[in-house]
């Protein structure tokens, strides 16, 4: 019996993964409103019942797709920061990885354009904060502890940074494919300058001994 159950579990997991893949493609191409559960099921030669076995509604399926997209974003951003030598370099690498991810047409369409419509503003904002805000707080805490930026109220600093990055993500999602390199470069420069403005200024050098009187 355990062998049969194991095969059933494997089949169920494979079906769920296939549904997520098909739904991701449909939501990215046709949007939330233009996607039907029947169409997603047909893409993998399944029934609507198979969809409802795994997801209670189209909204629940979309939220699972969003979760997968954001989980991958966090992985890429965290991985980029982990390979940096200093907290400042980690923050810069994480920002660049986020901008790269936001240039991806699937991520941009699902996260920045369709999610507010599919989930409503409040739930979308909760999801974005769940995945991004804690990561930003950890990066900023490391910068403060290392002395790269002067101590700031953490919640305010993290939320301002969160909204700045959100503006970049939205702009990249809305930009035409040919314009994305330019838009990405512009937002990278602006965000870099904003972060650089928070950097702690080095203390002025201590005064040395008076110069000898050569008179």
Beta strands, then each sheet from edge to edge (+ up, - down):
end
